[in-house]
Structures are given as C-alpha cells and as structure tokens.
Amino acid sequence: MGLVHKELRYLAFFHFILQLKSLKRKGWVVNAKIPDAESVADHSYSMCAISMILSDILNLDTERVMRMVILHDLAESKIGDFTPEEISKEEKRMQEKNAMNCILSSLPSENRIIYEEIWKEYVDNNTDLARFVHEIDKFEMALQARQYLMQGTSEKLLAPFFESAIKYLKGSKHVIFIEILKALKSNALKH
C-alpha cells in the first residue's frame, strides 16, 4: 500500500502533460481563424519528431534537445496559451516559472533538478541547444501553417506565421531550416 501511495504523487505531473492535449494553440485560433486548431500537445509532438531527425543529422545532443522540446510548453498546461498581444514577456515568464515549479514539484528531486535545469536553459536561450529548440519551434510553426494552407486556410491569414518563422530562422547557423522552407515555398507555388 505504501508504494502505491508514493507513486500516486506522479499523477499530478501526468495530469499536466495530458492537459496539453485539450489546449488549443491560441495563435491559430485567434489570428488565423482556425477553430479546430492543433493542440499544444500536437505542436509538442511535431516539434519532438522534427527535432529528433534534425538533431541527429546535425550531430547535436538529441536526448537533451528532445527533453527540452517536451518541457518547453509544459507550463501552458497550468497557465494557458497566450498570444504575444495578451501578456508582456516579463509577466509570461513569471507565470511560466511559477507554473513549472508547481508542475515539477511532484517529481523526485533528482528528476526535478534535471528538468528545471533543461527548462531554464530553454527559457534563457543562451546555449546552442536552446537556440536550436527555439528555431525548431518557429520551423514547426511554418510547417503547420503550410498544412493549414493546404487544408484551405487563407494565405493572407497565414502569411504572418510564415514571415515570423522566416525572419527568426534567417539568423540560424543551421541553414537546413531555410533550405527546407525555400523548397516548401517553391513547391507551394507549383500547386
């Protein structure tokens, strides 16, 4: 009985993970007028799969990258997804920090310390791996915008998402992002 009771503390962490499945990505709903937009969990899964292959190709620390991707939006399960117009960066950062402290508090200290460190690395965005994960975030957004375009969403509504991704990724040392986006753009013009 004692062991089962001890393991129940992980349920809170699992609950937050599952919450991401029902949280729609607000930018798509509000700015692109897509009522049945992807969930944060959909986005995180896509980022994880994309980061896995690109991290392997680029000989990065794929395990750390994937952990960072999995953790990067986890705070949204507690605070929700905000568009940049809704909340200041400082307020969002404070809310996310408090949320992550709560979310990770049910985990054993050795795991909690590792996950806090990885999440902080992502937030601070001062390492090559953190910058790569931020780039994957924008890259996935461009790929998702392409999906919505192919499903009939207006190019005019999706243009800001493409523009934001391209602007962000132009500074990347990983030219693979821009090369793939260029290929997508030329391919989209053919259809």
QUIVENPE-V520299 format. One line per field, one symbol per residue. phi: phi as a letter, one per 40 degrees, with the letter a starting at -180 (. if undefined). psi: psi as a letter, one per 30 degrees, with the letter a starting at -180 (. if undefined). A space follows every 10 residues. Layout:
# QUIVENPE-V520299
phi = ???
psi = ???
This chain:
# QUIVENPE-V520299
phi = .ccccccccc dcccdcccdc cbbcccdccc cbfbcbcdcc cdccccdccc cdccccdcfc ccccdccccc cdbddccbbg bbcdccaccc cccccccccc dccccccddc cdcccccccc dcccfbbdcc ccccccdccc ccccccdccc chcdccccdc ccccccdccd cccccdcccc cccccccccc c
psi = eeeeeeffff eeeeeeefef fgjkjeeeee efhjehllle eeeeeeeeee eeeeeeeghl ieeeeeeeee fegefffefl kklfffklee eeeeeeeeee eeeffflkee eeeeeeeeee eeefhgleee eeeeeeeeee eeeeeeeeef ggkkeeffee eeeeeeeeff gkfjfeeeee eeeeeeeeff .
